[in-house]
Amino acid sequence: MALHAWTSARYVVPLPPGHRFPIEKYERLRQRVLDEGLVPAPNLHEPDRVARELLLRVHTGDYVDRLASGALTDAELRRLGFPWSSALVERSFRAVGGTCEAVECALENGLAINLAGGTHHAFPSHGEGFCVFNDVAVAVRHALATTRIQRAAIVDLDVHQGNGTHAIFAGDSRVYTFSMHGRRNYPFHKVAGTLDIELDDGIGDEEYVNLLADALPRVLAESSPDLVVYLAGADPHEGDRLGRLALTLDGLARRDHMVLRAAREVGIPVAITIAGGYGRDIDTTVEAHCRTVRVAATMG
């Protein structure tokens, strides 16, 4: 079955010159996916705006409403890393919608991807680190609340620890949070997940892949999930400005294949989000994300 994907690329956030967040990568990725035929055009969907009640499964009403109305303080916006705009609100609601819809599709078809999302630094009452809402947490909580699933595993392979996700699911035995991330990288105050593997600066393909190969069977055995949500960050790449690791493009693709194959072998559906990627060359970041889609397309 052909892969289904969601893209909120047309919802562009205006950012000041020199801003570190590569908002243009989403449109470039959308175009590459279509040009290469990785996702048939009818299977590339624009997400609906997530409903407020779904956001409230994770976030406080005060935060959601003040974000939507532009009432966040200057300090909150600095922590978030974005200037407020109505476009930021619309994109944030749409990106969460994309992950929710990708999860629904994965539960039906076995695999789906949101060409955005993975905003794992967002906490219930605030955003930080370029993360407005925690799309993965919202989608998982919704699937649990509607009894589509009983248990979930979050496999977070962004180079930065998903501190918001870990805090949201702390003490919830239904959700297993696994993260492999830079020990000395942001966030500098880590929040313990179910399983954290901290990586030293400069780790390359072989050491990374070997650590992941050891961890994945444990994660799937201990979590017994009905769903895996996979954050396939491009920022472990050697050319990433914020990554501090040394994976090659081939290493990232091996990582993606390993995660998807491990889940497929035991019959667990996977929803993918692309998470972070801040390459010195944006084309390299787009290529890394594109390879994730390419690996998924071969298994769809």
Rosetta silent file (secondary structure, phi, psi, omega in degrees, C-alpha in Angstrom):
SEQUENCE: MALHAWTSARYVVPLPPGHRFPIEKYERLRQRVLDEGLVPAPNLHEPDRVARELLLRVHTGDYVDRLASGALTDAELRRLGFPWSSALVERSFRAVGGTCEAVECALENGLAINLAGGTHHAFPSHGEGFCVFNDVAVAVRHALATTRIQRAAIVDLDVHQGNGTHAIFAGDSRVYTFSMHGRRNYPFHKVAGTLDIELDDGIGDEEYVNLLADALPRVLAESSPDLVVYLAGADPHEGDRLGRLALTLDGLARRDHMVLRAAREVGIPVAITIAGGYGRDIDTTVEAHCRTVRVAATMG
SCORE:     score description
SCORE:     0.000 S_00000001
   1 L     0.000  134.597 -177.626    0.000    0.000    0.000 S_00000001
   2 L   -66.437  145.631 -178.352    1.354    3.436   -0.970 S_00000001
   3 L   -66.582  140.708  171.240    2.535    5.677    1.844 S_00000001
   4 L  -104.954  140.763 -179.376    0.258    8.473    3.109 S_00000001
   5 E  -138.651  156.638  177.722    1.813   11.731    4.283 S_00000001
   6 E  -121.728  139.761  179.196    0.654   15.054    5.706 S_00000001
   7 L  -136.607  130.793  173.833    2.201   18.437    4.979 S_00000001
   8 L  -109.828   29.398 -171.788    1.507   21.846    6.497 S_00000001
   9 L   -62.139  -29.139 -175.697    4.195   23.435    4.312 S_00000001
  10 L   -76.463   -8.059  177.135    1.984   26.188    2.932 S_00000001
  11 L   -93.669   89.373 -172.011    1.529   27.616    6.422 S_00000001
  12 L   -96.907  131.001  179.530    4.724   29.662    6.533 S_00000001
  13 L   -91.353  125.520  176.678    5.732   31.550    9.664 S_00000001
  14 L   -71.689  125.449 -178.417    7.357   34.955    9.022 S_00000001
  15 L  -125.037  150.660 -179.868   10.711   35.024   10.785 S_00000001
  16 L   -68.175  155.859  178.563   13.318   37.775   11.067 S_00000001
  17 L   -55.161  137.519  177.816   16.453   37.599    8.885 S_00000001
  18 L    82.934    1.722  178.862   19.062   35.231   10.258 S_00000001
  19 L   -62.446  142.625 -173.215   16.621   33.288   12.431 S_00000001
  20 L   -76.057  -16.409 -175.475   17.960   29.796   13.154 S_00000001
  21 L   -83.410  123.966 -174.202   14.735   27.937   12.430 S_00000001
  22 L   -87.207   71.927 -173.858   14.692   26.679    8.795 S_00000001
  23 L   -60.250  -27.405 -176.660   11.001   27.178    8.042 S_00000001
  24 L   -72.206  -12.434 -177.785   11.631   26.822    4.301 S_00000001
  25 H   -64.613  -26.972 -175.379   12.688   23.178    4.671 S_00000001
  26 H   -70.338  -40.376  177.231    9.061   22.060    4.813 S_00000001
  27 H   -70.253  -39.192  177.867    8.146   23.356    1.373 S_00000001
  28 H   -63.311  -39.698  178.376   11.376   22.006   -0.121 S_00000001
  29 H   -66.496  -44.166  178.329   10.645   18.606    1.404 S_00000001
  30 H   -56.261  -45.030 -177.581    7.066   18.610    0.126 S_00000001
  31 H   -67.907  -40.188  179.008    8.291   19.355   -3.386 S_00000001
  32 H   -63.072  -42.342 -179.297   11.032   16.702   -3.277 S_00000001
  33 H   -61.017  -40.849  177.879    8.579   14.056   -2.082 S_00000001
  34 H   -71.580  -45.553 -176.951    6.277   14.836   -5.004 S_00000001
  35 H   -60.762  -36.580 -178.558    9.062   15.181   -7.587 S_00000001
  36 L   -87.581   -4.312  179.688   10.533   11.801   -6.641 S_00000001
  37 L    69.048   23.895 -178.482    7.146   10.110   -6.492 S_00000001
  38 L   -69.747  -32.684  174.882    7.762    8.926   -2.938 S_00000001
  39 L  -129.172  122.412  177.081    4.167    9.726   -2.039 S_00000001
  40 L   -58.300  143.066 -176.337    1.497    9.770   -4.767 S_00000001
  41 H   -51.000  -41.193  178.941   -0.080   13.219   -5.037 S_00000001
  42 H   -66.296  -16.850 -179.157   -3.515   11.966   -3.848 S_00000001
  43 H   -96.374    1.545  177.801   -1.809   10.560   -0.725 S_00000001
  44 E  -100.828  106.177 -168.149   -0.151   13.849    0.235 S_00000001
  45 E  -105.802  148.483  168.700   -2.699   15.522    2.490 S_00000001
  46 L   -92.279  127.234 -174.594   -3.049   18.935    4.051 S_00000001
  47 L   -72.904  151.656  169.518   -3.966   18.461    7.707 S_00000001
  48 L   -72.301  160.894  173.898   -7.057   19.817    9.344 S_00000001
  49 L   -71.748  125.519 -178.653   -6.691   22.314   12.157 S_00000001
  50 L   -62.800  141.460  179.940   -6.523   20.324   15.377 S_00000001
  51 L   -72.227  145.483  179.690   -9.548   20.833   17.603 S_00000001
  52 H   -56.438  -39.722 -177.205   -9.020   22.759   20.838 S_00000001
  53 H   -64.702  -27.423  175.243  -10.425   19.869   22.865 S_00000001
  54 H   -72.039  -41.457  176.833   -7.687   17.588   21.534 S_00000001
  55 H   -59.189  -35.452 -177.273   -5.003   20.084   22.549 S_00000001
  56 L   -72.588   -6.605  171.138   -6.531   20.188   26.022 S_00000001
  57 L   -69.225  -18.086 -179.233   -5.739   16.499   26.457 S_00000001
  58 L  -124.154  -47.650 -170.099   -2.155   17.738   26.964 S_00000001
  59 L   -98.442  154.150  177.518   -2.036   21.533   27.229 S_00000001
  60 L   -73.656  147.835  177.581   -3.668   23.930   29.652 S_00000001
  61 H   -60.752  -36.329  179.474   -6.557   26.006   28.378 S_00000001
  62 H   -60.831  -46.244 -179.343   -4.781   29.150   29.559 S_00000001
  63 H   -66.600  -46.834 -179.200   -1.723   28.433   27.423 S_00000001
  64 H   -58.133  -45.603 -174.837   -3.698   27.405   24.330 S_00000001
  65 H   -72.219  -37.229  178.945   -5.930   30.480   24.501 S_00000001
  66 H   -72.254  -34.529  173.974   -3.143   32.979   25.187 S_00000001
  67 H   -63.524  -45.319 -176.842   -1.054   31.526   22.375 S_00000001
  68 H   -65.022  -33.189 -175.425   -4.011   31.712   20.005 S_00000001
  69 H   -95.404   -1.309  179.693   -4.846   35.316   20.938 S_00000001
  70 L    78.848   27.659 -175.538   -1.296   36.647   20.963 S_00000001
  71 L  -102.694   11.759  175.850   -1.245   37.202   24.719 S_00000001
  72 L   -68.184  147.976  178.774    2.006   35.398   25.550 S_00000001
  73 L   -75.093  164.383  176.477    4.556   37.510   27.394 S_00000001
  74 H   -59.147  -38.775  179.586    7.855   38.573   25.874 S_00000001
  75 H   -65.006  -39.664  178.148    9.616   36.143   28.193 S_00000001
  76 H   -65.585  -38.420  179.028    7.386   33.282   27.029 S_00000001
  77 H   -69.511  -36.568  175.668    8.072   34.131   23.397 S_00000001
  78 H   -63.565  -40.848  178.817   11.823   34.240   24.012 S_00000001
  79 H   -65.242  -37.594  178.576   11.597   30.801   25.604 S_00000001
  80 H   -68.540  -40.269  178.309    9.572   29.569   22.642 S_00000001
  81 L    96.351    3.929  179.350   12.053   31.026   20.163 S_00000001
  82 L  -126.400  145.720  165.370    9.491   32.496   17.747 S_00000001
  83 L   -73.318  148.564  179.654    7.857   35.903   17.398 S_00000001
  84 L   -74.629  142.672  170.205    4.081   35.679   17.673 S_00000001
  85 L  -157.851  158.984  175.749    1.992   35.894   14.521 S_00000001
  86 H   -62.729  -30.316  177.577   -1.374   34.605   13.376 S_00000001
  87 H   -66.028  -36.740  177.012    0.590   32.447   10.905 S_00000001
  88 H   -62.562  -41.693  179.147    2.446   30.826   13.810 S_00000001
  89 H   -62.653  -49.482 -176.702   -0.883   29.947   15.421 S_00000001
  90 H   -62.439  -46.021  179.613   -2.326   28.492   12.227 S_00000001
  91 H   -61.576  -41.236 -178.087    0.768   26.459   11.425 S_00000001
  92 H   -63.399  -43.549  177.821    0.961   25.129   14.981 S_00000001
  93 H   -65.142  -38.880 -178.509   -2.656   23.955   14.947 S_00000001
  94 H   -71.110  -40.247 -178.754   -2.196   22.385   11.502 S_00000001
  95 H   -64.355  -39.182  175.655    1.054   20.601   12.363 S_00000001
  96 H   -65.225  -41.243  175.814   -0.571   18.945   15.390 S_00000001
  97 H   -57.072  -37.981  179.747   -3.496   17.990   13.177 S_00000001
  98 H   -64.248  -39.788  178.811   -1.057   16.330   10.798 S_00000001
  99 H   -70.563  -39.880  176.745    0.401   14.111   13.503 S_00000001
 100 H   -60.275  -42.277 -178.994   -3.058   13.182   14.797 S_00000001
 101 H   -72.108  -35.208  176.864   -4.145   12.230   11.280 S_00000001
 102 H   -65.398  -38.120  176.706   -0.921   10.331   10.609 S_00000001
 103 H   -63.193  -44.997  178.694   -1.483    8.310   13.781 S_00000001
 104 H   -59.385  -43.409 -179.514   -5.028    7.459   12.685 S_00000001
 105 H   -66.831  -42.125  179.277   -3.743    6.394    9.269 S_00000001
 106 H   -60.904  -38.849  179.359   -0.905    4.329   10.743 S_00000001
 107 H   -65.837  -27.294  177.632   -3.372    2.449   12.935 S_00000001
 108 H   -85.930  -41.764 -168.494   -5.360    1.583    9.791 S_00000001
 109 H  -112.405   -9.882  177.969   -2.534    0.982    7.311 S_00000001
 110 L   101.181  -26.485 -176.051    0.531    0.197    9.403 S_00000001
 111 E  -160.262  137.629  175.301    2.633    3.255    8.499 S_00000001
 112 E  -158.930  163.871 -175.992    2.167    6.983    7.875 S_00000001
 113 E  -141.658  139.233  168.400    4.228   10.159    8.150 S_00000001
 114 E  -101.102  122.307 -179.550    3.747   13.801    9.033 S_00000001
 115 L   -80.672   40.622  176.841    6.249   15.945    7.114 S_00000001
 116 L  -166.439 -162.193  173.342    6.398   18.202   10.183 S_00000001
 117 L    78.339 -169.695 -173.061    5.865   17.692   13.897 S_00000001
 118 L    79.715   30.733 -176.026    8.049   16.127   16.528 S_00000001
 119 L   -86.202   74.625 -164.793    7.785   19.287   18.647 S_00000001
 120 L   -89.275    0.927  176.013    8.893   17.487   21.771 S_00000001
 121 L   -93.208   -2.479 -179.319   10.073   20.437   23.901 S_00000001
 122 L   -78.940  130.778  177.394    6.536   21.744   24.454 S_00000001
 123 E  -100.697  169.371 -179.157    5.182   21.329   27.995 S_00000001
 124 L   -55.054  -37.890 -172.765    1.528   21.497   29.064 S_00000001
 125 L  -113.001    6.204  175.855    1.695   25.176   30.044 S_00000001
 126 E  -162.117  159.641  171.550    4.448   26.570   27.819 S_00000001
 127 L  -106.633  157.516  175.510    6.410   26.110   24.628 S_00000001
 128 E  -159.733  163.289  174.451   10.179   26.205   24.261 S_00000001
 129 L    56.701   43.046  179.690   12.923   25.337   21.819 S_00000001
 130 L    67.319   20.214 -178.714   10.851   26.137   18.677 S_00000001
 131 E  -119.426  113.312 -176.930    8.051   23.850   19.929 S_00000001
 132 L   -83.910  -60.396  176.308    4.609   25.423   20.379 S_00000001
 133 L  -118.904  152.586  178.928    2.429   22.379   21.053 S_00000001
 134 L   -90.327   90.491 -173.629    3.541   18.809   21.716 S_00000001
 135 H   -61.280  -40.338 -178.653    1.996   17.156   18.664 S_00000001
 136 H   -65.703  -43.658  179.110    3.138   13.623   19.519 S_00000001
 137 H   -63.368  -41.460  178.813    1.738   13.819   23.044 S_00000001
 138 H   -62.025  -46.377 -178.062   -1.581   15.174   21.767 S_00000001
 139 H   -64.401  -41.593 -179.984   -1.891   12.428   19.150 S_00000001
 140 H   -68.011  -45.116  179.044   -0.977    9.661   21.613 S_00000001
 141 H   -60.817  -38.785  179.476   -3.296   10.976   24.326 S_00000001
 142 H   -65.669  -43.879  179.420   -6.120   11.187   21.792 S_00000001
 143 H   -63.835  -37.530  176.778   -5.545    7.623   20.610 S_00000001
 144 H   -67.458  -43.618 -175.834   -5.517    6.413   24.215 S_00000001
 145 H   -66.507  -31.053 -179.853   -8.632    8.391   25.142 S_00000001
 146 L   -92.947    9.289  178.622  -10.591    7.032   22.202 S_00000001
 147 L    57.754   24.506  172.630   -9.387    3.494   23.040 S_00000001
 148 L   -68.043  -30.645  178.111   -7.777    3.114   19.616 S_00000001
 149 L  -137.001  160.443  173.988   -4.739    1.913   21.536 S_00000001
 150 L  -106.692  -28.176 -177.906   -3.969    0.720   25.047 S_00000001
 151 L  -145.179  150.995  178.982   -0.221    1.344   25.045 S_00000001
 152 E  -139.757  151.625  170.980    2.252    3.391   22.998 S_00000001
 153 E  -120.181  132.046  174.758    6.013    3.680   22.592 S_00000001
 154 E  -105.969  117.432  179.866    7.645    6.954   21.589 S_00000001
 155 E  -105.837  103.230 -171.524   10.999    6.435   19.883 S_00000001
 156 E  -105.960  105.245 -179.191   12.662    9.841   19.871 S_00000001
 157 L  -114.045   23.718  161.967   15.833    9.982   17.762 S_00000001
 158 L   -65.018  152.315 -177.274   16.050   13.734   17.459 S_00000001
 159 L   -71.581  -17.204  179.998   19.475   14.818   18.730 S_00000001
 160 L  -103.717  139.108 -178.928   17.829   16.820   21.529 S_00000001
 161 L   -65.129  139.682  177.984   16.027   15.114   24.387 S_00000001
 162 L   -81.216   71.956 -174.228   12.241   15.372   24.298 S_00000001
 163 H   -62.374  -37.627  178.786   11.983   16.929   27.730 S_00000001
 164 H   -66.325  -44.155  178.398    8.398   18.078   27.260 S_00000001
 165 H   -61.078  -44.382 -179.369    7.220   14.662   26.098 S_00000001
 166 H   -62.899  -40.364  179.397    8.961   12.965   29.010 S_00000001
 167 H   -66.426  -40.376 -177.792    7.379   15.358   31.505 S_00000001
 168 H   -62.482  -40.444 -174.655    3.901   14.900   30.012 S_00000001
 169 H  -100.564    8.381  177.675    4.016   11.108   30.249 S_00000001
 170 L   -57.956  127.534  178.905    5.949   10.808   33.515 S_00000001
 171 L    82.894   -1.711  178.580    4.177    8.218   35.653 S_00000001
 172 L   -97.352  103.557 -174.318    1.900    7.055   32.823 S_00000001
 173 L   -69.228  -10.739 -179.745    2.642    3.345   32.435 S_00000001
 174 L   -78.647  -17.092 -174.270    0.728    3.232   29.147 S_00000001
 175 E  -124.427  120.152  179.849    3.367    5.309   27.333 S_00000001
 176 E   -98.198  120.874 -178.560    7.023    4.260   27.043 S_00000001
 177 E  -108.735  116.954 -179.406    9.342    7.163   26.239 S_00000001
 178 E  -119.154  129.987 -178.966   12.701    6.265   24.675 S_00000001
 179 E  -138.137  134.602  167.634   15.241    8.883   23.649 S_00000001
 180 E  -115.335  118.642 -170.047   18.783    8.783   22.249 S_00000001
 181 E  -151.998  166.469 -179.883   20.207   12.292   22.427 S_00000001
 182 E   -68.508  127.109 -179.320   23.291   14.400   22.969 S_00000001
 183 L   -61.199  -41.508 -173.755   24.447   14.390   26.573 S_00000001
 184 L  -100.394   13.897 -176.244   25.842   17.936   26.389 S_00000001
 185 L  -102.320  169.610  174.719   23.201   19.360   24.070 S_00000001
 186 L   -58.725  144.578   -6.174   19.956   21.258   24.635 S_00000001
 187 L   -77.017  143.390 -173.917   17.908   20.966   26.821 S_00000001
 188 L   -79.372  -18.442  167.737   20.519   21.367   29.508 S_00000001
 189 L  -106.365  105.554 -178.572   18.059   20.259   32.187 S_00000001
 190 L   -82.198  151.759  174.066   16.925   16.806   31.063 S_00000001
 191 L  -113.087  124.598 -174.606   13.671   15.185   32.201 S_00000001
 192 L   -61.985  131.985  170.580   13.956   11.445   32.743 S_00000001
 193 L  -100.633 -170.502  176.863   12.070    9.250   30.301 S_00000001
 194 L   -64.955  -43.300  176.814   11.464    5.525   30.510 S_00000001
 195 E  -142.845  120.931  176.330   14.795    4.900   28.767 S_00000001
 196 E  -118.532  131.435  171.267   17.381    7.546   27.949 S_00000001
 197 E  -116.858  114.787 -177.480   20.650    6.900   26.127 S_00000001
 198 E   -95.173  133.315 -172.610   22.936    9.930   26.323 S_00000001
 199 E  -109.770  137.851  174.778   25.492   10.319   23.550 S_00000001
 200 L   -76.100  154.378  177.730   28.873   11.984   23.687 S_00000001
 201 L   -55.779  142.888  171.436   29.753   14.615   21.100 S_00000001
 202 L    87.204    0.690  179.114   31.120   13.313   17.817 S_00000001
 203 L   -61.368  136.240 -178.725   29.547    9.849   17.805 S_00000001
 204 L  -106.997 -166.008 -170.694   29.330    8.467   14.264 S_00000001
 205 H   -56.762  -53.120 -169.270   27.329    5.888   12.364 S_00000001
 206 H   -65.840  -46.124 -179.627   28.637    2.608   13.741 S_00000001
 207 H   -64.672  -41.922 -179.962   28.533    3.439   17.424 S_00000001
 208 H   -61.784  -51.601 -177.294   25.120    5.056   17.057 S_00000001
 209 H   -62.638  -37.849  178.682   23.595    2.192   15.076 S_00000001
 210 H   -65.926  -41.252  176.911   25.016   -0.399   17.472 S_00000001
 211 H   -62.192  -42.414  179.844   23.544    1.382   20.491 S_00000001
 212 H   -66.574  -40.544  179.595   20.177    1.599   18.746 S_00000001
 213 H   -61.344  -35.691  177.358   20.289   -2.060   17.717 S_00000001
 214 H   -71.514  -36.028 -172.540   20.803   -3.021   21.361 S_00000001
 215 H   -81.306  -37.536 -171.523   18.041   -0.737   22.641 S_00000001
 216 H   -58.583  -46.179  178.549   15.180   -1.317   20.212 S_00000001
 217 H   -58.903  -38.255  177.293   14.367   -4.919   21.186 S_00000001
 218 H   -63.806  -45.070 -179.045   14.280   -3.845   24.833 S_00000001
 219 H   -59.040  -48.404 -176.516   12.010   -0.892   24.067 S_00000001
 220 H   -70.360  -35.745  179.261    9.502   -2.975   22.128 S_00000001
 221 H   -69.680  -42.894 -176.700    9.569   -5.858   24.610 S_00000001
 222 H   -75.465  -29.786 -176.598    9.128   -3.663   27.680 S_00000001
 223 H   -88.477  -26.669 -175.897    6.497   -1.371   26.170 S_00000001
 224 L    41.965   56.368 -169.701    4.349   -3.976   24.361 S_00000001
 225 L   -83.617  155.968  168.996    2.887   -1.111   22.340 S_00000001
 226 L   -91.675  -10.060 -177.502   -0.082   -0.954   20.007 S_00000001
 227 E  -156.204  138.376  167.265    1.603    2.010   18.293 S_00000001
 228 E  -110.401  130.648  168.259    5.091    3.428   17.843 S_00000001
 229 E  -107.975  122.448 -172.072    5.507    7.139   17.199 S_00000001
 230 E  -111.558  119.636  175.231    8.943    7.737   15.726 S_00000001
 231 E   -94.799  104.335 -171.885   10.645   11.144   15.796 S_00000001
 232 L   -97.170   61.989 -177.740   13.144   10.881   12.937 S_00000001
 233 L   -57.166  141.805  174.918   15.209   13.995   13.567 S_00000001
 234 L   -88.751   -5.058 -171.572   17.761   14.962   10.920 S_00000001
 235 L   -79.088   -5.405  165.916   19.873   16.816   13.472 S_00000001
 236 L   -71.463   -4.692 -176.832   22.230   13.935   14.421 S_00000001
 237 E   -64.026  146.860 -177.133   23.771   14.591   10.984 S_00000001
 238 L   -61.389  -22.882 -178.854   27.431   15.631   10.893 S_00000001
 239 L   -97.670   11.649 -177.712   26.548   18.873    9.094 S_00000001
 240 E   -82.626  134.900 -177.916   23.927   20.057   11.573 S_00000001
 241 L   -68.357  -26.371 -174.277   24.622   23.391   13.279 S_00000001
 242 L  -113.546    7.421 -168.763   22.940   22.318   16.512 S_00000001
 243 L   -90.958  -47.162  178.874   23.627   18.586   16.533 S_00000001
 244 L    70.568    5.021  172.954   27.210   17.939   17.729 S_00000001
 245 L  -104.342 -175.765 -171.665   27.066   14.339   16.448 S_00000001
 246 L  -137.641   35.299  176.893   28.674   12.907   13.295 S_00000001
 247 E   -73.911  145.484  173.393   26.156   10.670   11.527 S_00000001
 248 L   -88.539  172.264  174.436   26.239   10.573    7.736 S_00000001
 249 H   -60.653  -40.592  177.975   23.173   10.602    5.514 S_00000001
 250 H   -64.444  -38.018  178.243   23.605    6.867    5.037 S_00000001
 251 H   -63.760  -40.784  177.188   23.809    6.400    8.797 S_00000001
 252 H   -63.603  -40.689  178.104   20.552    8.270    9.316 S_00000001
 253 H   -65.291  -38.573  175.784   18.869    6.113    6.667 S_00000001
 254 H   -61.798  -42.478  176.349   20.172    2.953    8.371 S_00000001
 255 H   -56.992  -49.448 -178.893   18.724    4.253   11.622 S_00000001
 256 H   -59.998  -46.076 -178.897   15.321    4.852   10.014 S_00000001
 257 H   -62.589  -38.713 -179.606   15.275    1.425    8.408 S_00000001
 258 H   -62.638  -44.831 -179.984   16.216   -0.224   11.694 S_00000001
 259 H   -63.924  -48.929 -176.465   13.334    1.406   13.580 S_00000001
 260 H   -67.478  -37.951  178.806   10.727    0.654   10.930 S_00000001
 261 H   -66.873  -42.030 -179.325   11.930   -2.901   10.400 S_00000001
 262 H   -60.804  -41.291  178.724   11.948   -3.656   14.136 S_00000001
 263 H   -70.093  -40.899 -178.779    8.349   -2.495   14.471 S_00000001
 264 H   -63.865  -37.957 -177.191    7.235   -4.298   11.320 S_00000001
 265 H   -61.582  -26.340  178.510    8.755   -7.592   12.451 S_00000001
 266 L  -111.101   12.244  170.930    6.433   -7.622   15.456 S_00000001
 267 L    73.705   31.428 -178.928    3.445   -6.110   13.656 S_00000001
 268 L  -101.759  127.380  176.221    3.355   -2.688   15.343 S_00000001
 269 L   -67.826  149.887 -177.139    2.077    0.310   13.340 S_00000001
 270 E  -129.118  129.906  168.389    4.362    3.349   13.141 S_00000001
 271 E  -109.175  129.208 -175.774    3.562    7.036   12.750 S_00000001
 272 E  -107.224  139.276  164.193    6.602    9.150   11.830 S_00000001
 273 E  -120.847  154.083 -172.462    7.295   12.829   12.446 S_00000001
 274 L   -88.390  -18.933  174.741   10.375   14.505   10.986 S_00000001
 275 L    55.323 -146.038 -167.611   11.366   16.555   14.074 S_00000001
 276 L   -84.946  163.214  177.414   14.513   18.728   13.982 S_00000001
 277 L   178.862  114.594 -171.903   17.107   19.492   11.356 S_00000001
 278 L  -133.656   49.240 -174.083   19.285   22.619   11.280 S_00000001
 279 E   -62.048  148.288  173.013   21.938   21.875    8.700 S_00000001
 280 L   -59.604  -31.354  173.719   24.546   24.407    7.688 S_00000001
 281 L  -113.879  112.295 -175.414   23.305   23.556    4.189 S_00000001
 282 H   -62.030  -28.969  178.635   19.521   23.385    4.176 S_00000001
 283 H   -63.395  -32.809  177.565   19.580   21.132    1.117 S_00000001
 284 H   -68.944  -39.637  175.719   21.403   18.515    3.189 S_00000001
 285 H   -61.533  -45.127  179.391   18.723   18.708    5.876 S_00000001
 286 H   -62.343  -39.967  178.245   16.012   18.302    3.253 S_00000001
 287 H   -63.214  -40.304  178.219   17.890   15.321    1.798 S_00000001
 288 H   -61.761  -46.760  177.516   18.081   13.720    5.252 S_00000001
 289 H   -63.736  -38.622 -179.814   14.338   14.128    5.754 S_00000001
 290 H   -63.357  -37.545  177.843   13.714   12.939    2.201 S_00000001
 291 H   -65.233  -34.221  174.766   15.646    9.759    2.896 S_00000001
 292 H   -60.597  -45.270  178.312   13.380    9.093    5.871 S_00000001
 293 H   -63.662  -39.362 -179.534   10.389    9.331    3.543 S_00000001
 294 H   -62.573  -44.354  177.580   12.203    7.133    1.003 S_00000001
 295 H   -62.141  -44.260  179.494   12.825    4.420    3.598 S_00000001
 296 H   -62.827  -39.479 -178.312    9.192    4.611    4.735 S_00000001
 297 H   -64.251  -31.995  179.026    7.956    4.439    1.153 S_00000001
 298 H   -73.055  -15.477 -177.757    9.828    1.188    0.576 S_00000001
 299 H  -111.562   -0.817 -176.836    8.031   -0.327    3.569 S_00000001
 300 L   -73.804    0.000    0.000    4.579    1.185    3.007 S_00000001
